[in-house]
Structure formats: C-alpha cells, structure tokens
C-alpha cells in the first residue's frame, strides 16, 4: 500500500510559515504571519517553475484572517507566492486562530491556540501558543483501518474477478471471512492500540512504518488460507488474485483518504510545511521551552510536530 504513494517526479513544493509576535509593555501585541510557497524543479538546480492554481496550497489549504485590524499583502512571481497577514492587536490572545489549514473541506483543520497573561503594572508577561493538526498520518491510518474492515465484499468480488478462468474459487462467504479475520481485523486492532498513545513522535512514526510492513505478512497468510479453500488451484494463481484485489482495494481506500484530507504519509516531492516562530517580550525572558536571547525567543519546527499533542511555545518575562 505504501508503494502506491511513490514519488511523482522532480517538482517540489517548499512551504514555510514565519510567525512573529511582539508583546508591548501595555499588553498590546504586534502579530505577523508570513506564508511562503516556492515551487522548484530539483533536476534543474532548484529552478523555480510556474505555480498553477491547482498546485497553490496557500490558497487551497489555508484560510487567512481578514477585516479590521488585519492587513493582508499578497505577492506572486514565477515559482513564488508570498502572503503576509499583520495586525496590531489589543492582546496576544487575539491572535488565537489566525493560523488555519485544512487539506480538504471535510478535513479537521490544523489551528493555533494562544493564551497569555499580562500584568503591565508589575511588569509580568506570560505567553503560550500551541499549533496542532488533528489530520495526522496516524489519524489517516485509523480511518483507513476502519474503512478496510467494511470492504470485505469488495475484496471478495475483486478476488473472484482476478481468479476467473484460472481455477476453482473459494465461496464468497469464505473469502470475506478470511479477509476480515486474517487481515482487516488484526490490522485494525494494531492501529487502535497505536492510536491510544497521546504523542505522535519518533517512536510512533517508526511503529507506524512497522505496522505497514506487517501487512505483507498478513496478505501472505490470507493467500495460504484461501489456497486451502480452493484445492486444485495453483497457489501462485491465488497469490496473484489476492494481490490484484488488495491493490485495487488499496487504490480505493487511498482515494477516500485523499478526499478526506488525511495524509497517510508525505511522499517525495510533496508539500512539506516548515515553521519558524519569533517572540519578542517587553522585558527579559526568564524561562522558555527554547533558546532565549534577552527578550527574544525563537522556535523552529515542521508539520510533523503539529500532530498528536501539537507543538507548544511558552515563555515568561518580567521587568527586573
């Protein structure tokens, strides 16, 4: 199934988001978010190529704040699209939800949540922002496993069609039962256990890869069971029929995930989103969950950090 998502060539989209937040002494806040899409041909030394409307993920996936007090600047040239949104806000909390991304109208959007405490009288400023995207590869895998459980009839029909004229086919009810018991149900159970974890980190990414690697063994076990139910039919014909039906079913399931805006994985040349966030406080930062230089904190992360619990930025500053 992973092989169905192979790379699509040498054209690459490079997407980045720069968040800038400056909290002023009176508690107001300057907020600027810059979105940058660059489309390049890696076989031609990263030469920029035209961004067609259907390839412009800034317009397809992102929603931008509008109206007072937001100002929006939109600039395009060959291979480059930049959108900047900026505002002077009454408080940092007013930036809540100014990042919004959904891969399809049906997808749960990735968003930011901002919480801040300002005590201007005593010079205390506390800031926290979390960016989270619930449409993770793990969420996609869970949706995939649930759909696969319901597709036993489609698998049986595809199997019978692939085996037509090549031997004796097992009864449809036996094929459906074997598909559920040997492949779909064990896979769904493994996914459910993995989905219970609160994080989507390096261990979860590795375990998800291993889970998909295990599908091949489940497919082989299914073919062995079906061979036993079709005496006289060459095992290689059963193997080929199982593979053909499984690949057709995989295409259908992946199309469903794409329509739902759920990324099973990020293939070569796909849109990868990278972030850089800068926070400037009106006083020295005493502590933060990143490196600090005086009144400034900076974070760098990518879209995988938005999955699971999301990426958190927090800092506390105080006037000496």
Number of C-alpha atoms within 10 A of each C-alpha: 16 13 8 11 14 12 13 11 12 14 20 20 23 17 19 20 20 16 21 17 19 20 25 19 18 14 21 17 22 18 22 21 20 19 19 20 22 22 25 23 17 14 10 10 8 14 13 19 16 13 20 10 10 8 13 17 19 18 14 15 16 16 15 17 17 13 7 9 11 15 14 16 10 11 10 12 12 12 17 19 20 18 18 18 19 20 19 19 18 16 19 26 18 18 23 14 16 19 19 17 21 22 20 15 12 11 17 17 21 23 19 21 17 19 16 18 15 20 13 15 8 10 16 19 24 20 20 17 19 17 21 23 22 20 22 24 20 24 18 21 25 21 19 21 21 18 16 23 18 12 16 21 16 15 25 24 15 21 26 21 14 19 22 12 9 13 14 17 22 20 13 16 12 14 24 19 15 20 28 21 15 18 22 23 17 16 24 21 14 14 23 16 9 19 18 8 11 11 15 21 15 10 10 17 15 10 14 20 13 11 16 15 13 13 16 14 13 18 19 16 16 21 25 14 17 23 21 13 16 16 13 11 18 13 16 11 16 27 19 15 21 24 19 18 20 20 17 14 19 18 13 12 19 20 12 15 18 15 14 19 21 26 18 21 16 14 16 15 19 15 17 16 17 17 17 15 16 16 21 22 25 20 20 18 22 14 15 18 13 12 11 17 10 13 17 20 21 18 17 11 13 14 18 21 20 22 22 22 16 19 19 17 19 18 22 20 23 19 14 9
